[in-house]
Amino acid sequence: MLPKYRTGKIDHHEFHPVCDLFPALPADQYETLRANIELNGLLEPISLAPDGRVIDGKHRYMACAELGVEPKYTTLSEAESIVLYVASRNITRRHLSIEDKKAIAIKLLPAFEAEAAERKRAGVKAEIAKLGKASEHLARALGISKATIERAKAEASGKKPDTNETLDHSLKKADLRLRS
C-alpha cells in the first residue's frame, strides 16, 4: 500500500505539481518497485527541477525514503521544459490508452502553456520554442496527434468537435504525404 505523505515532502525535497499530472502507481506496482529498489538499489536517477523539487521519480523517491536508500539525482536546466520532460518520461514507461493520453493532455496543456509564458517573461530561450505551438509539442511527447488534443479540449469544454475541420486537416496532411 502506498505510504501517505500529506505534506508533499520527504527529507529535503518537495514534489513539483507536475508529479500529480499522471496517475499514482497502483499499490501492487509500487510494492514491486519498492522490492526492486531494496534488492538492486536505485537504478534510475530521480529528476529534479532547477529549484530542487522532484519532477520525475516520485514513487522511486518515496521507496528510497522508506528503505533508507540514498537516491541518485539528475537536474534539468532552466531552458528545458519540465512538462515535456515529465510527459515524455512517463509515456514511455506506462501503458496508457488513447483515452488516458487525452485526459493527461488536458491536464498538461495549461501547465505547458504557463511554463512557456514564464520562460518568455524571463527571457529564457528554449530549443522547443522553435518547434511550434504548445499542443504540437505535447502531441509529440504523448505520441498522439494534435487533432486528438484539440478534440479532447473540445470534449472537456463541453463543445462538440468540428468533425469537418478535423477531417479536412487529416485529408490535407494525407495529401502532403502523398506529394512528398
N, C-alpha and C positions, 0 to 999 in steps of 0.2 A: 504494500500500500504506500502511496506517495506520502512523504512527510509533509506536515503543514507548516509552511513558513509564511505567516501572515504579513510580516513587515517587508518582505521582498529582499531581505538581507541575509547573507551568510558570510561569516567572517567580516572582511572589509570590502566586499564587492556588492553593489546593488544590482538589481536586474533592470535593464533598459525596457521601456514599454514594448519594444518590438518582440520581446520574448513571449508576450501574450497574444501575438497575432496568429500564431499557429497553435493548434490544439495540444494540450498536455499529452504526454505519453500515457497510454493505458498502464495500469498498475503492473500487469504481468510483464510488459516490455521494460518498464522501469526496473523491476526486480532483476530481469535478465541483464540489463545494462549494469546495474549495481554489482551483480555477481561477477560479470566480466571484468569490471574495474578492480574488484577485490582480488581476482585471480591473476590478471595481467597488468594491472596498473592502468593509468590513463594513457591511452594510445593516441587520441586526437586532442590537440590543444583546445582550450576554451577561448572563444573570441571575445575581445573587449572593444568597446567604443573608445575613441581617443580620451574621453573623460573617465575611463576606468570601469564603466558599468558593463555587465555581462550582456552580450547581444546574441551569442550563439553558444549553446552548450549548457543551458540552464540545468538540465537533468544530470549531465555529467558533473557539473559543479556541486549540485546537491548531493549526489552519490559520493563524491570525493570528501565533502564536508562530513557526511555520516561515517565514512570509513577512516577518516584521518589521513587520506592520501593527498599529498601536496599537488595541486593542479599545475599543469603547464598552460601558458597563455600565449596568444598572439593578439596584436593590437592593430586595428585598422587606422589608416592615415585619415587626416581631415578631409582629403579630397575624395575618398571613397564613399559610396552610398551605402549606409548601414542597411537600409530597407532592401536594396537589391542584393546585397551580400547575404542577408538572412534568408531572403526568398530563394535565392539560387542554392544555398547550402541545404535548406530544408526540403526543397522539391526533389533533390537528388537522393535524399535519404529516406523519404517517406513514400508510401504507396497511396497516392491521392487520386480520387476520381476527378473528372471534369467538374462536377458539382462542387467538390471540395475546393478545387483550384479557383472556381468562380467566387466562392464565398471568401476565400483568402484574398483574392484580387480586390474585392470590395473593401476589405479591411486595410489592405496595404496601400491602395492608391492615394487616399488622403495623406497618409504618413509620408509616402514618397514625394508627393507634390509639396508638402510642407518642408520636407528636407531640402528639396531643390530650391525653394524660395529662400530658405535660410542660407544656403550656400551662396546664392546670388546676392543677398543682402550683405553677406560677409566678404564678398569679393573673391570667394574660393572658386578657382576654375577646376571643373571636373571633366575627366575624359568622357563620361557618359553624356555630358551636355551636348556633345557633337552628334549624338545618335538619334535625336528626335524627341517626340513627346513622351511624357511620363508613362502613359498607357502602353506605348510601344516597348519601352524598356521592361516594364512589368510583364507584358505578354511574353517577351523572350525569356525572362527569368523563370516564369511559371510554366513555360512550354505550352502555351495556348495562344490563340490568335487575338489580335487587337479587337476584332469584331466580337469575339466571345466576351471580352472585358466590357465592351460597350453594351452588349445585350445584358450582361449581369448588372451593370449600372442601371439600365432602364428597368429591369425587373425589380431591383432593390428600391427604386424610387416609385414603384407602382405604375410606371408607364409601360405601354406595350412597345417592344422594339419595332422599329420600322423594317419589316422583312424585305420590302422592295429595296431599301437603301443597302441592307446587308447583302442581298442577292446581287445587286448592281456592283457593289465593291468586290465581291467574290468573282464575278464574271470578268471585271476589269483585271483583277490580279491573274486570273487564269489566262486571259488574253495576252498579258505581258509575258507570262512564262512561255507561251507558245511562240511568241515572236522572237524570243532570245535564244 
